[in-house]
Each structure stands twice: as C-alpha cells, then as structure tokens.
C-alpha cells in the first residue's frame, strides 16, 4: 500500500508523468521491434518452406494444417519477403517497428539506387503547337468523385481539417459566382 502511495505522489508532477510516459514508450517501441524478429521473421521462414514444398503456391488446406490461415495474407506476404531478403534488411530493423514500413523503405531505397534508364527525348520542333487552342475535353478524365477524393487526401496529407476545407471551398465558390455575375 505504501508503494502505491509513493507512486501516486511521484506522478503528481508533470516531469514525473512525462518520464513515466517516456519509459512506457521505449517499452512499446522495443516490443514492436522484437515483433519483427520474433514473429514476422519465423513466419516468413515458414511461408518460404511451405512455398518450396509445393509448386510455389500454398494451398489453403496446408495453411490451415500449419495454423497460419488466420494470419492476414498481407502480413504473411510481408513476412515472406522479410525472410527472403533478411541479409539486406537486418541492418535496417532497429529503425523500424513495422515490417510493412521496413519493406516500403527498403523498396524505396532500392529504387533510388537503380540507375534510371534514359528516355529517348522527342525533338520539340516536331511537336504540334496548340497554344491558344482550347479543347472541349480536359486532358485528364477525372470524375467529380475522383477530384473530391483527391481533395480529401490532400487535406489529410497537409493536416487540414475537413471543416476548414469546406469553409474555404465555400468562399472560393462564392468568389467565383461574384466574378461570373460581374462579367
């Protein structure tokens, strides 16, 4: 009981609360990193062994027999790629807490390392000029729904609340209407 009283008193200051939260975060991060090596890597090795057992495709009955059918197929696939490329990925594990994020960063670094093939450039003189010409159809055939979805993604990416975006959109529409009436 005295330990509980001491713990309650020590958590009364913001510094103590912050220190305790910092320790908890480190435990969570350490456990997440261990998940890659203690769960995903052995799962990936199992998936590779099952794949080698058959003709490349693992039958559902075999997954059930091995008890891994209830693990999400994307997780199994990521684990398989982790195990297959472990030699290259092992130095990166300490920086990541998710196998998916680790594989994404690895794939991105691989693409950056690949030499880009030079695209043959077309002579600009042969292109027909369409300056001053208007087209009835826009070049990209996006629907209103596609544009709305893109706007929502941009709001989320840039940390803009949907409510704020809707207000700004309403203001822009009102200004557009005013310019149409004035013209």
Buried (B, 14 or more C-beta within 10 A) or exposed (E): EEEEEEEEEEEEEEEEEEEEEEEEEEEEEEEEBEBBBEBBBEBBBBBBEBBEEEEEEBEEEBBEEEEBBEBEEEBBBBBBBBBBBBEEBEEBBEEBBBBBEBBEBBEEEEEEEEEEEEEEEEEEEEEEEEEEEEEEEEEEEEEEEEEEEEBEEEBEEEEBEEEEBEEEEEEEEEEEEEEEEEE
